[in-house]
Amino acid sequence: MELRAGNNLWLLKSGFTCQLLWGKDCTLIAGTLSGNIRVWDVRSGALKYELLGHRNTIQDLVYNKQKNVLLSTSEDGTVKIFNLP
């Protein structure tokens, strides 16, 4: 995946299964093959935090702006709801 923010170009290497970009704060959320979800600040490229809880590949991510929650599905058969900071 290639992502541009201003003059910055960010490339996500292999190992990521789905991505989601949201908000004025330019946040990128990506699911991994290992079942973790990583959250970055696109402007700086810094990893903000990581969400744990799945035991297998992340299949899909959905962000609910009104409730500030992230829903994720995994190949381990679970659906998780994360309250975001």
Residue frames as qw, qx, qy, qz and C-alpha x, y, z in Angstrom:
[[0.000, 0.890, 0.457, 0.000, 0.00, 0.00, 0.00],
 [0.396, 0.185, -0.006, 0.899, 1.22, 3.50, -0.79],
 [0.187, -0.848, -0.482, 0.121, -0.03, 6.50, 1.16],
 [0.365, 0.365, -0.011, 0.856, 0.76, 10.18, 0.63],
 [0.300, -0.843, -0.398, 0.202, 0.31, 12.87, 3.27],
 [0.057, -0.933, 0.176, 0.308, 1.62, 16.23, 2.14],
 [0.394, 0.720, -0.561, -0.108, 5.14, 15.67, 0.88],
 [0.390, -0.380, 0.822, -0.165, 5.51, 12.41, 2.81],
 [0.750, 0.173, -0.509, -0.385, 5.18, 9.01, 1.21],
 [0.501, -0.356, 0.721, -0.321, 4.58, 6.00, 3.45],
 [0.640, 0.193, -0.667, -0.328, 4.75, 2.42, 2.25],
 [0.752, -0.329, 0.451, -0.349, 3.33, -0.45, 4.26],
 [0.134, 0.401, -0.889, -0.176, 5.38, -3.57, 3.69],
 [0.635, -0.126, -0.699, -0.303, 3.97, -7.07, 3.50],
 [0.278, -0.127, -0.808, 0.504, 2.34, -8.49, 6.59],
 [0.260, 0.234, 0.330, -0.877, -0.58, -6.06, 6.62],
 [0.195, 0.328, 0.909, 0.167, -4.02, -7.26, 5.61],
 [0.036, 0.799, 0.526, 0.289, -6.24, -4.18, 5.69],
 [0.311, -0.050, -0.172, 0.933, -5.84, -0.46, 6.22],
 [0.082, -0.835, -0.536, -0.092, -8.06, 2.41, 7.26],
 [0.316, 0.108, -0.096, 0.938, -7.28, 6.14, 7.18],
 [0.186, -0.788, -0.569, -0.147, -9.43, 8.59, 9.09],
 [0.371, -0.821, -0.296, 0.318, -9.77, 12.01, 10.58],
 [0.188, 0.962, -0.107, 0.164, -8.21, 15.42, 10.44],
 [0.481, -0.736, 0.474, 0.047, -5.38, 14.06, 12.56],
 [0.589, 0.560, -0.557, -0.173, -4.28, 11.77, 9.68],
 [0.551, -0.365, 0.718, -0.216, -4.37, 8.47, 11.52],
 [0.622, 0.290, -0.649, -0.330, -3.65, 5.21, 9.73],
 [0.705, -0.264, 0.572, -0.327, -4.88, 1.92, 11.19],
 [0.564, 0.396, -0.665, -0.286, -3.61, -1.35, 9.76],
 [0.910, -0.236, 0.247, -0.236, -4.44, -4.96, 10.59],
 [0.036, 0.618, -0.776, -0.123, -1.67, -7.54, 10.51],
 [0.706, 0.124, -0.666, -0.205, -1.27, -11.19, 9.63],
 [0.329, 0.078, -0.811, 0.478, -0.36, -11.89, 13.27],
 [0.340, -0.639, -0.689, -0.049, -3.65, -10.45, 14.59],
 [0.297, -0.490, -0.270, 0.774, -2.40, -7.13, 15.93],
 [0.249, 0.861, 0.363, 0.256, -3.72, -3.73, 14.87],
 [0.512, -0.209, -0.055, 0.831, -1.23, -0.87, 14.54],
 [0.081, 0.933, 0.351, -0.002, -2.14, 2.81, 14.68],
 [0.576, -0.014, 0.089, 0.813, 0.18, 5.47, 13.19],
 [0.079, 0.843, 0.096, -0.523, 0.34, 9.23, 12.93],
 [0.739, 0.519, 0.305, 0.303, 0.73, 9.65, 9.16],
 [0.149, 0.973, -0.110, 0.136, 2.29, 13.10, 9.41],
 [0.268, -0.775, 0.569, -0.060, 5.22, 11.95, 11.54],
 [0.685, 0.293, -0.659, -0.100, 5.23, 8.25, 10.69],
 [0.095, -0.342, 0.778, -0.518, 5.28, 7.43, 14.40],
 [0.468, -0.298, -0.824, -0.111, 3.51, 4.38, 15.75],
 [0.365, -0.523, 0.142, -0.757, 0.95, 5.77, 18.22],
 [0.555, -0.261, 0.672, -0.415, -0.17, 2.48, 19.75],
 [0.331, 0.114, -0.885, -0.308, -1.00, -1.14, 19.04],
 [0.731, -0.160, 0.185, -0.637, -4.26, -2.97, 19.74],
 [0.114, 0.237, -0.965, 0.010, -4.02, -6.61, 20.82],
 [0.614, 0.025, 0.490, -0.618, -6.59, -9.33, 21.28],
 [0.873, 0.352, -0.115, -0.316, -6.88, -11.38, 18.10],
 [0.677, -0.393, 0.603, 0.157, -4.94, -14.60, 17.59],
 [0.617, 0.237, 0.622, 0.419, -4.99, -14.70, 13.79],
 [0.262, 0.171, 0.391, 0.865, -5.05, -12.52, 10.65],
 [0.209, 0.503, 0.331, -0.771, -7.14, -9.34, 10.77],
 [0.371, 0.417, 0.751, 0.353, -9.78, -9.51, 8.03],
 [0.055, 0.710, 0.390, 0.584, -11.54, -6.16, 8.27],
 [0.260, -0.267, -0.405, 0.835, -11.59, -2.87, 10.18],
 [0.060, -0.727, -0.485, -0.483, -14.49, -0.43, 10.63],
 [0.236, -0.062, -0.386, 0.889, -14.26, 2.89, 12.49],
 [0.149, -0.780, -0.590, -0.146, -17.32, 4.49, 14.10],
 [0.254, 0.409, -0.119, 0.868, -16.62, 8.22, 14.36],
 [0.462, -0.636, -0.138, -0.603, -19.61, 9.03, 16.60],
 [0.849, -0.520, -0.041, -0.079, -18.58, 6.52, 19.28],
 [0.093, 0.794, -0.594, 0.082, -14.81, 6.64, 18.58],
 [0.761, -0.239, 0.597, -0.081, -14.61, 2.85, 18.44],
 [0.321, 0.478, -0.721, -0.386, -12.90, 0.44, 16.07],
 [0.902, 0.010, 0.330, -0.280, -14.48, -2.88, 15.14],
 [0.166, 0.556, -0.775, -0.253, -12.23, -5.64, 13.85],
 [0.962, 0.043, 0.097, -0.253, -12.78, -9.15, 12.54],
 [0.129, -0.615, 0.772, 0.100, -10.20, -11.91, 12.48],
 [0.653, 0.202, -0.679, -0.269, -9.66, -15.34, 10.98],
 [0.095, 0.094, -0.887, 0.442, -9.71, -16.64, 14.56],
 [0.255, -0.500, -0.792, -0.239, -13.50, -16.23, 14.38],
 [0.266, -0.598, -0.495, 0.571, -13.73, -13.25, 16.74],
 [0.122, 0.773, 0.232, 0.577, -15.03, -9.70, 16.44],
 [0.469, -0.353, -0.393, 0.708, -13.48, -7.11, 18.76],
 [0.008, 0.909, 0.247, 0.335, -14.65, -3.61, 19.66],
 [0.584, -0.107, -0.247, 0.766, -11.87, -1.25, 20.76],
 [0.104, -0.963, -0.223, 0.107, -12.52, 2.08, 22.47],
 [0.638, 0.411, -0.035, 0.650, -9.92, 4.42, 21.00],
 [0.406, -0.480, -0.284, 0.724, -8.09, 7.09, 23.00]]
